[in-house]
Every structure is written in C-alpha cells, then in structure tokens.
Amino acid sequence: MVIDAVSALNHHKNPVVWLPYSPKWRKRRKICTSQVFATSKLDASQSLRKSKVLEILYVGQHV
C-alpha cells in the first residue's frame, strides 16, 4: 500500500494558508511558488485542469 505523503508528513494539519508567518511558512511558500504554481507547471497541467473543470460542470448539471 502506498502511503499518502501529505498525511505521512502531517502536512494536512498545517496548510500554508493558515500557518503563521515563520520559517516553516516561508519554506512551504517557496515550494509552492517554485514547484506548484510555476508557469511551466501550470502550463503542463492545463489540459488536465480543463478536463476536471468540464467534468465538474457536467456532473453538476446532471445531479
């Protein structure tokens, strides 16, 4: 069984948005800025994000 890395490291207990300004916050913000929200990463995942939005809209119309 593959362990969920977020849960294994307890990152789900301290999301970046709720962390007080601290070295931990700065480190996570840096990771988000350079890895998660980098233009190249967003461009690479654009088609996946678009298909998920369309999927959500389709399901919402048929509920």
C-alpha positions in Angstrom: 0.0 0.0 0.0 1.3 3.4 -0.9 1.3 5.8 2.0 -0.1 9.3 1.3 2.9 11.5 1.6 0.9 14.5 2.8 -0.7 12.6 5.6 2.5 10.7 6.5 4.3 14.0 7.0 1.3 15.6 8.7 1.2 18.5 6.1 -2.5 18.2 6.1 -2.6 19.6 9.6 -0.8 22.8 8.8 -1.9 24.2 5.4 0.2 27.1 4.1 -2.8 29.5 4.2 -3.3 29.1 8.0 0.3 28.9 9.1 1.6 32.0 11.0 4.5 33.8 9.3 7.5 31.7 10.3 10.5 29.8 8.8 8.0 26.8 8.1 5.6 29.2 6.3 8.4 30.7 4.2 9.7 27.2 3.3 6.3 26.0 2.2 5.6 29.2 0.3 8.9 28.9 -1.5 8.0 25.3 -2.6 4.5 26.4 -3.8 6.0 29.3 -5.7 8.7 27.4 -7.4 7.1 24.0 -7.9 3.3 24.1 -7.6 2.4 27.5 -9.1 5.4 27.9 -11.5 4.3 28.9 -15.0 5.9 25.8 -16.5 4.0 23.5 -14.1 0.7 25.3 -14.7 1.2 25.1 -18.5 2.0 21.4 -18.3 -1.2 20.7 -16.3 -3.6 23.0 -18.2 -5.3 20.2 -20.2 -5.8 18.1 -17.0 -7.3 21.1 -15.1 -9.5 22.0 -18.0 -10.9 18.4 -18.3 -11.5 18.3 -14.5 -13.5 21.6 -14.6 -15.6 20.3 -17.5 -16.2 17.1 -15.6 -17.3 19.0 -12.5 -19.7 21.2 -14.7 -21.1 18.1 -16.4 -21.7 16.3 -13.1 -23.3 19.5 -11.6 -25.8 19.7 -14.5 -26.9 16.1 -14.1 -27.5 16.0 -10.3 
